[in-house]
Amino acid sequence: MLISPMNLTDFRLLSPEVIELEPEHFEQARELSNKVAGEATQWQTYLNALAQVSFEEWLKARIPDGLGEFKFCAIATEHLLDEMVIIPQNTIQYPEKIAHFYVGIEVLEEAEQVIIRGFLNYNQLVDCLSQLNLQLCPDGCYHIPFDVFDPEPNHLLSYCRFLSPSAFNLPVAASATKNYENLLKSVKETRTKLSQWLENIFDDTWQAIDALISPEAGLAWSTRNVESGAASRCKLIDLGIQLDSQTIALLVNVIEETDEKLRILLQLHPTGGQKYLPPDLKLTLLSKAGKVLQDVTSRSQDNYIQLKSFKGEPGKRFSVEVSLNDAKVKEDFEF
């Protein structure tokens, strides 16, 4: 059953559970973060490690007899004002990462403190995703509102003292994948089905090419790439501050081949009157499993970039990622 939402103002007035960080906490966090690449990923790993090690010590101090088989996932945030707990997809999909409890923790590094802000058990989290119709974000995470979390740490301690781990019926092995697939079916489908384009069925987010890019670029696209019987659309991609709020357009061309396969051509174009793409902008084709199949990166004064055309059978899935530095946007497709 989903926890009843509480007023955020009341939520902030509660007496928080504050954990003081010690030098060894910082040292462990630095060691873990140094094992991953990318500045943004390192920083989040560092925050998560501070949250995890301090929270585990807090638990052990209050339940010295042991926590049995309970598993906890500490999710760190820097600011309560974010009003979201960002939970990675893999922590609710893969059995080795699924936890009994997901704990939102505010990390105040400069103050050398962490604050336990609330928790959900696994069943509550799954219900929350379904009932609120929350979508998987481009960063590969679910953004869960803070106000659905139980803000009382003593409730968490009571669960651990008086219930057994089996009370939460966590999925294991093959059933975990099935459980996650059922969860995905309960939320809105966000995958673009390209075969429908050949029947003139388009999602509202995909627009006619001449609506987003310059007439010159649209003409070049049409004369070079669009064949008889093909369907083409484009979509704005917003990489936020990485592009100073400038958007770019992802162009997709779908052609039905004689062997009943679909051939796809993908391009990126500047919008808003811009002549060139920003340098180091990357367009990547990913398999259903996330394997990189091909990619291309813009140089200075590139007015568009494109991937080599590729084919697939109807029903086959793939993804396209647009990235610049640490900013990424992923679009999922089905032939």
Salt bridges, closest charged atoms under 4 A:
GLU17 OE2 - ARG62 NH2 3.32
GLU27 OE1 - ARG30 NH2 3.45
GLU57 OE1 - HIS25 NE2 3.12
GLU83 OE2 - ARG12 NH2 2.95
GLU106 OE1 - ARG117 NH2 2.79
ASP139 OD2 - HIS143 NE2 2.98
ASP150 OD2 - HIS155 ND1 2.83
GLU227 OE2 - ARG263 NH2 2.78
GLU257 OE2 - ARG263 NE 3.20
ASP259 OD2 - LYS311 NZ 3.42
ASP302 OD1 - ARG299 NH2 3.39
GLU331 OE1 - LYS235 NZ 3.02
GLU334 OE1 - ARG317 NE 3.49
